[in-house]
Amino acid sequence: MVSLSQGTALSITAYENICEQKEIQDFTLGPIQRNYLYFAGSPETVKIKPPIRPFPNQSIPSHCETKPFYLASIKQPMCVKHQVILYKQTSLLPDSFRHETRDDFHQALHYDLKTKQYRIKRLEETTRWLPGDSLFLSGEFSGEYGHFLLEILSRLWITDFIQIQSLPILMNPTDRKQWQLDLLKPFGIKKPQIVPLHQPTVCERLHIPVQSFSLRRYTSSFAHKVWKTIGDYYDTGSQQVPDKIYVSRSRLKSNRRRLINETDVERLFSRNGFQIIHPQELTIKEQINLFRHAQVIAGPLGSAMYNCVFQTKPTKKLLLTYEKFIKMSDLLINTSTNGLLYYFAGTEHKQNKSPSNTEWSINLNQLAAYLENF
């Protein structure tokens, strides 16, 4: 059993230092004599598809490169909520991090710039033992739709290689909302399988599939297959789907990135044949079918527009945003779906706020002129 205090200094241990390497075809459930690192695919180099109309002065990389696609099977690690996996008493496993820049802010870890070590911000005193095999599906920000859709679900490429329907699934304590369960359902995951990390949990055998999508860093064929599995499961056809949709943020409870004249923007899109939708008021099935079958999609940049991952054809997309809020993830999604991406620039207000909280507006005359030929 792992014993750890909250102040323990932690370093990252590479899987290669603690695992015997094998091919994924050799994987079996049940007792293991040592740790294993199973490989399912080599790193992919993905050519980025540039926007047809980029944002002014937008930096667009030529390609992205993934990690190798692996499943790490580890004996008796400890899992702590918000994506922390401890090995023995002094080590963090690599999948404790969403991406390679590991000195960034972490929801559950404090990083010491001087010692280059980590400490857990908060650690419950009591631990729990989970016998048998289990699957890791926790994340730093898994309660947020975009992070769950792109990061958490991207680990489920592993379902092409192993059966997980009987495995306990380690997730954050609040990760049993209906929309999350609906996104897990196509992979055969049911609510009773979820083991919420209310307390540190030591697993007899934990299986950790690498993320196949890394926010702002890379996409992959493995991630695209995951989204296709979900889309295929919920697809009811295009009969009831409007050709053009505008994805509104005007009814969100949060005021983050508030488009201050969005009501006027909605009217303008409506006059140009767009149906206004509010994704948070729709079921997952309804959202997927709208994004999968609409011919043209427009809306302010944000997590709702990440539903474009479900597209199966070169859909035309118009992203409204401002200079300090341009995300690489939209380019990655557009690359995976072979989309036709356009940007339209707005103007920032209250610039003393952080980029993710800035209020902004759209020039209605300029937008009206642009939509005439869009």
Rosetta blueprint (number, residue, H / E / L):
1 M L
2 V L
3 S L
4 L L
5 S L
6 Q L
7 G L
8 T L
9 A L
10 L E
11 S E
12 I E
13 T L
14 A L
15 Y H
16 E H
17 N H
18 I H
19 C L
20 E E
21 Q E
22 K E
23 E E
24 I H
25 Q H
26 D H
27 F L
28 T L
29 L L
30 G L
31 P L
32 I L
33 Q L
34 R L
35 N L
36 Y E
37 L E
38 Y E
39 F E
40 A E
41 G E
42 S L
43 P L
44 E L
45 T E
46 V E
47 K E
48 I L
49 K L
50 P L
51 P L
52 I L
53 R E
54 P L
55 F L
56 P L
57 N L
58 Q L
59 S L
60 I L
61 P L
62 S L
63 H E
64 C E
65 E E
66 T L
67 K L
68 P L
69 F E
70 Y E
71 L E
72 A E
73 S E
74 I E
75 K E
76 Q L
77 P L
78 M E
79 C E
80 V E
81 K L
82 H L
83 Q L
84 V E
85 I E
86 L E
87 Y E
88 K L
89 Q L
90 T L
91 S E
92 L E
93 L L
94 P H
95 D H
96 S H
97 F L
98 R L
99 H L
100 E L
101 T L
102 R L
103 D L
104 D L
105 F L
106 H L
107 Q L
108 A L
109 L E
110 H E
111 Y E
112 D E
113 L L
114 K L
115 T L
116 K L
117 Q E
118 Y E
119 R E
120 I E
121 K L
122 R L
123 L L
124 E L
125 E L
126 T L
127 T L
128 R E
129 W E
130 L E
131 P E
132 G E
133 D E
134 S E
135 L E
136 F E
137 L L
138 S L
139 G L
140 E L
141 F L
142 S L
143 G L
144 E L
145 Y H
146 G H
147 H H
148 F H
149 L H
150 L H
151 E H
152 I H
153 L H
154 S H
155 R H
156 L H
157 W H
158 I H
159 T H
160 D H
161 F L
162 I L
163 Q L
164 I L
165 Q L
166 S L
167 L L
168 P L
169 I E
170 L E
171 M E
172 N L
173 P L
174 T L
175 D L
176 R L
177 K L
178 Q H
179 W H
180 Q H
181 L H
182 D H
183 L H
184 L H
185 K H
186 P H
187 F H
188 G L
189 I L
190 K L
191 K H
192 P H
193 Q H
194 I E
195 V E
196 P E
197 L L
198 H L
199 Q L
200 P L
201 T E
202 V E
203 C E
204 E E
205 R E
206 L E
207 H E
208 I E
209 P E
210 V L
211 Q L
212 S L
213 F L
214 S E
215 L L
216 R L
217 R L
218 Y E
219 T L
220 S L
221 S H
222 F H
223 A H
224 H H
225 K H
226 V H
227 W H
228 K H
229 T H
230 I H
231 G H
232 D H
233 Y H
234 Y H
235 D L
236 T L
237 G L
238 S L
239 Q L
240 Q L
241 V L
242 P L
243 D L
244 K E
245 I E
246 Y E
247 V E
248 S L
249 R L
250 S L
251 R L
252 L L
253 K L
254 S L
255 N L
256 R L
257 R L
258 R L
259 L E
260 I L
261 N L
262 E H
263 T H
264 D H
265 V H
266 E H
267 R H
268 L H
269 F H
270 S H
271 R H
272 N L
273 G L
274 F L
275 Q E
276 I E
277 I E
278 H L
279 P H
280 Q H
281 E H
282 L L
283 T L
284 I H
285 K H
286 E H
287 Q H
288 I H
289 N H
290 L H
291 F H
292 R H
293 H H
294 A L
295 Q L
296 V E
297 I E
298 A E
299 G E
300 P E
301 L L
302 G L
303 S H
304 A H
305 M H
306 Y H
307 N H
308 C H
309 V H
310 F H
311 Q L
312 T L
313 K L
314 P L
315 T L
316 K E
317 K E
318 L E
319 L E
320 L E
321 T E
322 Y L
323 E L
324 K L
325 F L
326 I L
327 K L
328 M H
329 S H
330 D H
331 L H
332 L H
333 I H
334 N H
335 T H
336 S H
337 T H
338 N L
339 G L
340 L E
341 L E
342 Y E
343 Y E
344 F E
345 A E
346 G L
347 T E
348 E E
349 H E
350 K L
351 Q L
352 N L
353 K L
354 S L
355 P H
356 S H
357 N H
358 T L
359 E E
360 W E
361 S E
362 I L
363 N L
364 L H
365 N H
366 Q H
367 L H
368 A H
369 A H
370 Y H
371 L H
372 E L
373 N L
374 F L
